[in-house]
């Protein structure tokens, strides 16, 4: 079945093994996972469950770490709307990496990008959204002494000189080939990858030494950094290593969850909204009747509620019991949805409290020119 994965569109039933071949990434091996576990003391559920499933140069990064050349983390967010649960999954894993490896995080809010690509948003809109989105980042518990959050339009003086160095090495033909741009694309869109590349080496510039960079991201964002990885050695810096996450599925069953792609659960949704969205829209792997389901069981591999639990239920034994009970027919589709609803609403109740408290502490994380 055909599928599409680009920085701006994700659709269809995604074959992640095929995507590894198309993108030229490397699957996460058991050997690499053991290296991570040796340093971290454990494996994050997202690693054990292959939610993070491939990488670029992760073993090289771990080699550097073993030598004492500690890396930094870089990830980001394009603020065009409220934050939804799909965004949080990468950030939760990033927080785990910060905790386990004791490293700094540079978090880029690309308010400039969303202004350039979204005709219905002003610069004032995207900048305001950037700081609203930042509340969700801070709410996850990042270390304020090691976390630096910045909106591009408020950190542009620092970034622009370095972006020019990237831009001089980046040809229009490369951008067109990577993103399918045409003559109608505005020049800001063509330039933007230069800005997105800067955090990969900005700490190296500021600290006067070459520091490895690790980027946790959803796999659709990889094309931006293929270009970056080609340019960094030309500027005298390390290529950023990348670890890729598969998508939180769309509630309706295929592609990724996105506000432009269907029904979305936001971090600010009420318990009632979460319940209604799950019950009404979550694709079921169950059978048409209770009798048939009891007899032959459901299919957790295609059931959205179960797939979401692989992202939000950290207890492996609980998840296995849910899987086995659903597959055997002991657990009905409605009961599975109820488990997910309870899990999400418990998580969101805590997250929303921390999100409001983050309004008081946000300044500890934000850097500006």
C-alpha positions in Angstrom: 0.0 0.0 0.0 1.3 3.5 -0.9 2.2 5.9 1.9 3.7 9.4 2.1 6.2 10.7 4.7 7.5 14.3 4.3 8.0 17.1 6.7 4.6 18.5 5.7 2.5 15.4 4.9 2.2 11.9 6.5 -0.5 9.6 5.1 -1.3 6.0 4.4 -0.3 2.8 6.2 3.4 3.4 6.9 5.9 0.6 6.3 8.7 1.5 8.7 11.1 -1.1 7.3 10.6 0.3 3.8 11.1 3.8 5.2 14.4 2.8 6.7 15.6 1.8 3.2 14.1 4.8 1.5 15.7 7.3 4.0 18.9 5.3 4.3 18.9 5.1 8.1 20.1 2.3 10.3 17.8 0.1 12.4 18.3 0.2 16.1 20.2 -3.0 16.9 20.2 -5.0 20.1 23.9 -4.2 20.4 23.2 -0.5 20.3 20.3 -0.8 22.8 22.6 -2.6 25.2 25.1 0.2 24.9 22.4 2.7 25.9 21.2 0.5 28.7 24.8 0.2 30.1 25.0 4.0 30.5 21.4 4.7 31.4 20.9 1.7 33.7 17.7 0.8 31.9 15.9 1.1 28.6 13.1 3.5 28.0 9.9 1.7 27.0 10.0 3.5 23.7 13.4 1.8 23.0 12.2 -1.7 24.1 9.0 -1.4 22.0 10.8 -0.1 18.9 8.9 3.2 19.0 12.3 4.7 18.4 13.3 2.4 15.6 16.2 3.7 13.6 19.1 6.2 13.7 22.0 8.0 12.0 25.4 7.8 13.7 24.2 6.9 17.1 27.0 4.5 17.7 29.5 7.1 16.8 27.8 9.5 19.3 28.1 6.8 22.0 31.8 6.3 21.2 32.3 10.0 21.7 30.4 9.9 25.0 32.6 7.0 26.2 35.6 9.1 25.4 34.3 11.9 27.7 33.0 14.1 24.8 29.5 14.6 26.2 26.9 15.4 23.5 24.0 17.8 23.7 20.4 17.3 22.7 18.5 19.3 20.1 14.8 19.1 19.1 12.1 21.5 18.2 8.5 22.5 17.6 6.8 24.4 14.8 4.2 26.5 16.6 1.2 26.6 14.4 -1.4 25.4 16.9 -1.9 23.9 20.3 0.3 21.0 21.4 -1.2 17.5 21.0 -0.2 14.2 22.4 1.8 13.2 19.4 4.2 16.1 20.0 4.7 15.0 23.6 5.9 11.6 22.8 9.3 12.7 21.4 9.7 15.3 24.2 9.1 12.7 26.9 11.8 10.5 25.5 14.1 13.6 25.2 13.6 14.3 28.8 14.6 10.7 29.7 17.8 11.2 27.6 18.6 14.4 29.5 18.1 12.7 32.8 20.1 9.6 32.1 23.0 11.1 30.2 23.1 14.4 32.2 23.2 16.6 29.0 22.0 19.9 27.9 18.9 20.4 25.6 18.5 23.2 23.0 14.9 23.5 22.0 14.1 25.5 18.9 10.6 27.0 18.4 10.4 27.7 14.7 7.9 30.6 14.7 9.5 31.9 11.6 8.9 28.6 9.7 5.2 28.5 10.5 4.8 32.1 9.4 6.5 31.3 6.1 4.5 28.1 5.4 1.1 29.0 6.9 -0.8 31.7 5.0 -3.3 32.2 7.8 -0.8 33.0 10.5 0.9 36.3 11.3 4.3 36.6 12.9 2.6 37.8 16.0 0.4 34.6 16.0 3.3 32.2 15.6 5.4 34.0 18.3 2.6 33.9 20.8 1.9 30.2 20.0 5.6 29.5 20.5 5.5 30.6 24.1 2.2 28.8 24.7 3.7 25.6 23.3 6.8 26.1 25.5 4.5 25.6 28.6 4.0 22.0 27.5 7.7 21.5 27.2 8.5 22.9 30.6 5.6 20.9 32.2 7.4 17.7 31.3 10.1 18.4 33.9 13.2 19.3 32.0 16.2 20.6 34.0 16.1 24.5 33.9 19.8 24.6 34.4 20.4 22.5 31.3 17.5 23.4 29.0 17.5 26.3 26.6 14.3 27.1 24.8 14.2 29.8 22.1 11.9 31.2 19.5 13.8 31.9 16.2 12.4 35.4 15.8 13.6 36.3 19.4 17.0 34.7 19.0 17.7 35.7 15.4 20.6 38.0 16.1 22.5 35.1 17.6 21.4 32.6 14.9 21.5 34.7 11.7 25.3 34.9 11.4 25.6 31.1 11.7 22.6 30.5 9.4 24.4 32.6 6.7 27.4 30.2 6.9 25.0 27.3 6.3 23.1 29.1 3.5 26.3 29.8 1.6 26.9 26.0 1.3 23.3 25.2 0.5 22.1 25.3 -3.2 18.6 25.9 -4.4 18.8 22.7 -6.4 19.5 20.8 -3.1 16.5 22.3 -1.4 14.2 21.6 -4.4 15.3 18.0 -4.6 14.8 17.5 -0.8 11.5 19.2 -0.5 9.9 19.3 -3.9 9.9 23.1 -3.9 8.7 24.9 -7.1 9.1 28.5 -8.4 6.0 29.5 -6.4 7.7 28.8 -3.0 8.7 32.0 -1.3 12.4 32.6 -0.7 11.9 32.4 3.1 10.9 28.7 2.7 14.0 28.1 0.7 16.2 29.7 3.3 14.5 28.1 6.4 16.6 24.9 6.5 19.6 27.2 7.1 18.0 28.4 10.4 17.0 24.9 11.4 20.5 23.7 11.0 22.1 26.2 13.4 21.3 24.6 16.7 23.2 21.5 15.5 26.4 23.4 16.0 25.6 26.6 17.8 26.8 25.2 21.2 30.1 24.3 19.5 30.5 27.9 18.4 29.6 29.3 21.7 31.8 27.0 23.8 34.7 27.0 21.3 35.0 23.3 20.9 33.3 20.6 18.7 30.5 19.0 20.6 28.4 16.1 19.3 24.7 16.7 18.8 21.8 14.2 19.1 18.5 15.0 17.6 15.4 12.9 18.7 12.7 13.5 16.2 9.7 12.0 14.4 10.9 10.4 11.2 9.0 12.8 8.9 11.5 15.6 9.9 14.5 13.6 8.8 14.8 15.3 5.3 15.8 18.7 6.9 18.7 17.1 8.7 20.0 15.1 5.7 20.9 18.4 4.2 22.3 19.6 7.5 24.5 16.5 7.8 25.9 17.1 4.4 26.9 20.7 5.2 28.2 20.4 8.8 31.6 18.9 7.8 32.1 21.7 5.3 31.9 24.1 8.2 34.2 22.1 10.4 31.6 20.6 12.7 30.3 17.1 13.5 27.3 15.7 11.6 24.4 15.6 14.1 23.4 12.1 15.1 19.7 11.4 14.9 17.3 8.9 16.6 13.9 8.5 14.8 10.5 7.8 16.3 7.6 6.3 14.6 4.3 8.2 14.7 1.6 8.1 17.3 -1.1 6.8 14.9 -4.1 8.9 13.9 -7.2 7.9 15.9 -8.9 6.9 12.7 -6.2 4.3 12.1 -3.6 5.3 9.5 -0.9 8.0 9.1 0.0 10.1 12.2 -2.2 12.0 14.5 -2.3 15.6 13.3 -4.9 18.5 13.5 -4.6 18.7 9.7 -5.1 14.9 9.4 -8.2 14.2 11.4 -9.3 14.2 15.1 -6.6 15.3 17.5 -6.3 15.1 21.3 -4.7 18.3 22.7 -2.9 18.6 26.0 -5.5 21.1 27.1 -8.5 18.8 26.3 -11.0 18.1 29.1 -11.7 14.6 30.4 -15.0 14.7 28.6 -13.4 15.7 25.3 -10.8 12.9 25.6 -13.5 10.4 26.3 -15.7 11.5 23.4 -12.9 11.5 20.9 -11.6 8.1 21.9 -15.1 6.5 22.0 -16.2 8.0 18.7 -13.1 8.0 16.6 -10.5 5.4 17.8 -10.2 2.7 15.2 -11.1 -0.7 16.6 -9.4 -4.0 16.0 -12.4 -5.8 17.5 -15.0 -8.0 15.8 -18.5 -6.9 14.8 -20.3 -8.7 17.6 -19.5 -9.5 21.2 -20.0 -13.2 20.5 -17.6 -13.2 17.6 -15.1 -11.1 19.6 -15.2 -13.5 22.6 -14.7 -16.4 20.2 -11.9 -15.2 17.9 -10.5 -12.2 19.8 -9.4 -8.7 18.6 -6.3 -7.6 16.7 -4.2 -5.3 18.8 -1.8 -4.6 15.9 -4.4 -2.5 14.1 -6.4 -1.3 17.2 -5.7 2.4 17.8 -6.4 2.3 21.5 -3.9 -0.5 22.0 -1.3 1.2 19.8 -1.7 4.4 21.9 -1.2 2.4 25.1 2.2 1.3 23.8 3.1 5.0 24.0 1.4 5.9 27.3 1.4 2.7 29.4 5.0 2.4 30.8 4.4 -0.9 32.7 5.4 -3.8 30.4 3.5 -6.4 32.3 0.3 -4.4 32.2 0.6 -3.8 28.5 1.2 -7.5 27.9 -1.9 -8.5 29.9 -4.0 -6.0 27.9 -2.5 -7.3 24.6 -3.2 -10.9 25.5 -6.6 -10.3 26.9 -7.7 -8.4 23.9 -6.3 -10.9 21.5 -8.0 -13.8 23.3 -11.4 -12.0 23.4 -11.4 -11.7 27.1 -11.2 -7.9 26.7 -13.8 -6.1 24.6 -13.1 -3.1 22.4 -15.1 -0.8 24.6 -13.2 -2.0 27.6 -9.9 -1.3 25.9 -11.0 2.2 25.0 -12.0 2.7 28.6 -8.5 1.7 29.7 -6.9 4.2 27.3 -9.3 7.0 28.4 -8.5 6.5 32.0 -4.7 6.4 31.3 -4.8 9.6 29.2 -7.0 11.5 31.5 -4.8 10.7 34.5 -1.7 11.8 32.5 -3.4 15.0 31.3 -4.7 16.0 34.7 -1.1 16.0 36.0 0.3 17.6 32.9 -2.3 20.4 32.9 -1.4 21.3 36.5 2.3 21.4 35.7 1.5 23.4 32.5 -0.2 26.1 34.5 2.7 26.2 37.0 5.1 26.5 34.1 3.8 30.0 33.4 5.7 31.1 36.6 8.9 29.3 35.7 9.1 29.8 31.9 11.6 32.6 32.1 14.1 30.2 33.6 14.2 28.2 30.3 13.8 30.9 27.7 16.9 32.5 26.0 16.7 35.6 23.8 19.1 38.0 22.1 
